[in-house]
């Protein structure tokens, strides 16, 4: 699991397009090639079990066909994670 280092000020995430949404939770919504999905990367230090963990979130409000046949471009998510890793903000736990 990926985790933001404990010594990182979460405000640093704003430099990478994350927005402070509530308390110490930060979110970055991603643009998708498939508008049936809403994807985002969350950092939520409020949950003690996942404190500071980086979570990829995919939400689908509609009932759609077989997900194996669908394609969602994850380039933005991978680019964001790469940027955070290169900036030494993330560790693997």
FIKOLZA-1660 file (N, C-alpha, C; in steps of 0.1 Angstrom, whole numbers, plus 5000, padded with zeros to 4 digits):
% residues 93
   i   px   py   pz ch aa at
   1 5008 4988 5000  A  X  N
   1 5000 5000 5000  A  X CA
   1 5009 5012 5000  A  X  C
   2 5005 5023 4993  A  X  N
   2 5012 5035 4992  A  X CA
   2 5007 5044 5003  A  X  C
   3 5017 5052 5009  A  X  N
   3 5014 5060 5020  A  X CA
   3 5022 5073 5019  A  X  C
   4 5016 5084 5023  A  X  N
   4 5023 5097 5024  A  X CA
   4 5032 5096 5036  A  X  C
   5 5044 5100 5034  A  X  N
   5 5054 5100 5046  A  X CA
   5 5048 5108 5058  A  X  C
   6 5050 5103 5070  A  X  N
   6 5045 5109 5082  A  X CA
   6 5050 5124 5084  A  X  C
   7 5062 5126 5079  A  X  N
   7 5068 5140 5081  A  X CA
   7 5065 5150 5070  A  X  C
   8 5055 5146 5061  A  X  N
   8 5051 5155 5050  A  X CA
   8 5039 5163 5054  A  X  C
   9 5040 5176 5052  A  X  N
   9 5028 5185 5054  A  X CA
   9 5019 5182 5043  A  X  C
  10 5007 5179 5046  A  X  N
  10 4997 5175 5035  A  X CA
  10 4994 5187 5026  A  X  C
  11 4997 5199 5030  A  X  N
  11 4995 5210 5021  A  X CA
  11 5003 5209 5009  A  X  C
  12 5014 5201 5009  A  X  N
  12 5023 5199 4998  A  X CA
  12 5015 5193 4986  A  X  C
  13 5005 5185 4989  A  X  N
  13 4997 5178 4979  A  X CA
  13 4990 5188 4970  A  X  C
  14 4988 5200 4974  A  X  N
  14 4981 5211 4966  A  X CA
  14 4990 5214 4954  A  X  C
  15 5003 5213 4955  A  X  N
  15 5012 5216 4944  A  X CA
  15 5010 5206 4933  A  X  C
  16 5004 5194 4936  A  X  N
  16 5001 5184 4926  A  X CA
  16 4987 5182 4922  A  X  C
  17 4979 5193 4924  A  X  N
  17 4965 5193 4920  A  X CA
  17 4955 5188 4930  A  X  C
  18 4959 5184 4942  A  X  N
  18 4950 5179 4952  A  X CA
  18 4943 5191 4958  A  X  C
  19 4930 5189 4962  A  X  N
  19 4923 5199 4969  A  X CA
  19 4919 5194 4983  A  X  C
  20 4920 5203 4992  A  X  N
  20 4916 5200 5006  A  X CA
  20 4900 5200 5006  A  X  C
  21 4895 5188 5010  A  X  N
  21 4880 5188 5009  A  X CA
  21 4873 5188 5022  A  X  C
  22 4879 5182 5033  A  X  N
  22 4873 5182 5046  A  X CA
  22 4884 5177 5056  A  X  C
  23 4884 5184 5067  A  X  N
  23 4894 5181 5078  A  X CA
  23 4908 5179 5071  A  X  C
  24 4914 5168 5072  A  X  N
  24 4927 5166 5066  A  X CA
  24 4926 5156 5054  A  X  C
  25 4915 5156 5047  A  X  N
  25 4913 5148 5035  A  X CA
  25 4916 5156 5023  A  X  C
  26 4924 5150 5014  A  X  N
  26 4928 5157 5001  A  X CA
  26 4923 5148 4990  A  X  C
  27 4918 5154 4979  A  X  N
  27 4913 5146 4968  A  X CA
  27 4918 5152 4955  A  X  C
  28 4921 5144 4945  A  X  N
  28 4924 5149 4932  A  X CA
  28 4915 5141 4922  A  X  C
  29 4905 5148 4916  A  X  N
  29 4896 5141 4907  A  X CA
  29 4904 5140 4893  A  X  C
  30 4902 5129 4886  A  X  N
  30 4909 5127 4874  A  X CA
  30 4899 5128 4862  A  X  C
  31 4904 5132 4851  A  X  N
  31 4897 5132 4838  A  X CA
  31 4898 5118 4832  A  X  C
  32 4886 5113 4828  A  X  N
  32 4886 5100 4822  A  X CA
  32 4881 5101 4807  A  X  C
  33 4885 5091 4800  A  X  N
  33 4881 5089 4786  A  X CA
  33 4866 5083 4786  A  X  C
  34 4862 5078 4797  A  X  N
  34 4849 5072 4799  A  X CA
  34 4841 5079 4809  A  X  C
  35 4831 5087 4805  A  X  N
  35 4824 5096 4814  A  X CA
  35 4814 5088 4823  A  X  C
  36 4814 5075 4822  A  X  N
  36 4805 5067 4831  A  X CA
  36 4811 5065 4844  A  X  C
  37 4824 5068 4845  A  X  N
  37 4831 5067 4858  A  X CA
  37 4836 5080 4863  A  X  C
  38 4837 5081 4876  A  X  N
  38 4843 5092 4883  A  X CA
  38 4855 5086 4890  A  X  C
  39 4867 5090 4888  A  X  N
  39 4878 5085 4895  A  X CA
  39 4886 5096 4902  A  X  C
  40 4892 5093 4913  A  X  N
  40 4900 5102 4921  A  X CA
  40 4910 5095 4929  A  X  C
  41 4920 5103 4933  A  X  N
  41 4930 5098 4943  A  X CA
  41 4927 5105 4956  A  X  C
  42 4926 5098 4967  A  X  N
  42 4923 5104 4980  A  X CA
  42 4934 5101 4989  A  X  C
  43 4937 5111 4998  A  X  N
  43 4946 5109 5009  A  X CA
  43 4937 5113 5021  A  X  C
  44 4935 5103 5030  A  X  N
  44 4926 5105 5041  A  X CA
  44 4932 5101 5054  A  X  C
  45 4938 5110 5061  A  X  N
  45 4945 5107 5074  A  X CA
  45 4935 5106 5085  A  X  C
  46 4922 5107 5083  A  X  N
  46 4913 5106 5094  A  X CA
  46 4910 5092 5099  A  X  C
  47 4911 5083 5090  A  X  N
  47 4908 5069 5093  A  X CA
  47 4921 5063 5099  A  X  C
  48 4921 5059 5111  A  X  N
  48 4933 5054 5118  A  X CA
  48 4939 5042 5112  A  X  C
  49 4931 5033 5105  A  X  N
  49 4936 5021 5099  A  X CA
  49 4943 5025 5086  A  X  C
  50 4939 5036 5079  A  X  N
  50 4945 5039 5067  A  X CA
  50 4951 5053 5067  A  X  C
  51 4956 5058 5079  A  X  N
  51 4961 5071 5080  A  X CA
  51 4972 5074 5070  A  X  C
  52 4970 5085 5063  A  X  N
  52 4979 5090 5052  A  X CA
  52 4980 5081 5040  A  X  C
  53 4972 5071 5039  A  X  N
  53 4973 5062 5028  A  X CA
  53 4967 5068 5015  A  X  C
  54 4973 5065 5004  A  X  N
  54 4968 5070 4991  A  X CA
  54 4959 5059 4985  A  X  C
  55 4946 5063 4983  A  X  N
  55 4936 5054 4978  A  X CA
  55 4931 5058 4965  A  X  C
  56 4930 5049 4955  A  X  N
  56 4924 5051 4942  A  X CA
  56 4910 5048 4943  A  X  C
  57 4901 5057 4939  A  X  N
  57 4887 5056 4941  A  X CA
  57 4880 5056 4927  A  X  C
  58 4872 5046 4924  A  X  N
  58 4864 5046 4912  A  X CA
  58 4849 5045 4915  A  X  C
  59 4841 5054 4910  A  X  N
  59 4827 5054 4913  A  X CA
  59 4820 5053 4900  A  X  C
  60 4810 5044 4900  A  X  N
  60 4801 5042 4888  A  X CA
  60 4787 5043 4893  A  X  C
  61 4780 5054 4890  A  X  N
  61 4766 5055 4894  A  X CA
  61 4756 5047 4885  A  X  C
  62 4760 5044 4873  A  X  N
  62 4751 5037 4864  A  X CA
  62 4755 5022 4864  A  X  C
  63 4745 5014 4862  A  X  N
  63 4747 5000 4859  A  X CA
  63 4751 4998 4845  A  X  C
  64 4763 4993 4843  A  X  N
  64 4768 4991 4829  A  X CA
  64 4771 4977 4826  A  X  C
  65 4775 4974 4814  A  X  N
  65 4778 4961 4809  A  X CA
  65 4790 4955 4816  A  X  C
  66 4795 4944 4811  A  X  N
  66 4806 4937 4816  A  X CA
  66 4818 4946 4818  A  X  C
  67 4823 4947 4830  A  X  N
  67 4835 4956 4832  A  X CA
  67 4847 4952 4825  A  X  C
  68 4849 4939 4823  A  X  N
  68 4861 4934 4816  A  X CA
  68 4861 4939 4802  A  X  C
  69 4850 4942 4796  A  X  N
  69 4850 4947 4782  A  X CA
  69 4852 4962 4782  A  X  C
  70 4851 4969 4793  A  X  N
  70 4852 4983 4793  A  X CA
  70 4867 4987 4795  A  X  C
  71 4870 4999 4791  A  X  N
  71 4884 5004 4792  A  X CA
  71 4884 5018 4798  A  X  C
  72 4892 5020 4809  A  X  N
  72 4893 5032 4815  A  X CA
  72 4908 5036 4815  A  X  C
  73 4911 5048 4810  A  X  N
  73 4925 5052 4809  A  X CA
  73 4930 5057 4823  A  X  C
  74 4940 5051 4828  A  X  N
  74 4946 5054 4841  A  X CA
  74 4958 5063 4840  A  X  C
  75 4961 5069 4829  A  X  N
  75 4973 5076 4827  A  X CA
  75 4975 5088 4837  A  X  C
  76 4964 5095 4839  A  X  N
  76 4965 5106 4849  A  X CA
  76 4968 5102 4863  A  X  C
  77 4962 5090 4867  A  X  N
  77 4964 5085 4880  A  X CA
  77 4979 5081 4882  A  X  C
  78 4984 5074 4871  A  X  N
  78 4997 5069 4872  A  X CA
  78 5007 5081 4872  A  X  C
  79 5004 5091 4864  A  X  N
  79 5013 5102 4863  A  X CA
  79 5014 5110 4877  A  X  C
  80 5002 5111 4883  A  X  N
  80 5001 5117 4896  A  X CA
  80 5009 5109 4907  A  X  C
  81 5007 5096 4907  A  X  N
  81 5015 5088 4916  A  X CA
  81 5030 5089 4914  A  X  C
  82 5034 5089 4901  A  X  N
  82 5048 5090 4897  A  X CA
  82 5054 5103 4903  A  X  C
  83 5046 5114 4900  A  X  N
  83 5051 5127 4905  A  X CA
  83 5053 5127 4920  A  X  C
  84 5043 5121 4928  A  X  N
  84 5044 5121 4942  A  X CA
  84 5056 5112 4947  A  X  C
  85 5059 5101 4940  A  X  N
  85 5070 5093 4943  A  X CA
  85 5083 5100 4940  A  X  C
  86 5084 5106 4929  A  X  N
  86 5096 5113 4925  A  X CA
  86 5099 5125 4935  A  X  C
  87 5089 5131 4940  A  X  N
  87 5090 5142 4950  A  X CA
  87 5093 5137 4964  A  X  C
  88 5094 5123 4965  A  X  N
  88 5097 5117 4978  A  X CA
  88 5087 5120 4989  A  X  C
  89 5074 5120 4984  A  X  N
  89 5063 5122 4994  A  X CA
  89 5056 5109 4998  A  X  C
  90 5059 5099 4990  A  X  N
  90 5052 5086 4992  A  X CA
  90 5062 5075 4995  A  X  C
  91 5058 5066 5004  A  X  N
  91 5065 5054 5007  A  X CA
  91 5056 5042 5005  A  X  C
  92 5062 5031 5003  A  X  N
  92 5055 5018 5002  A  X CA
  92 5055 5012 5015  A  X  C
  93 5043 5009 5020  A  X  N
  93 5042 5003 5034  A  X CA
  93 5039 4988 5033  A  X  C
% end
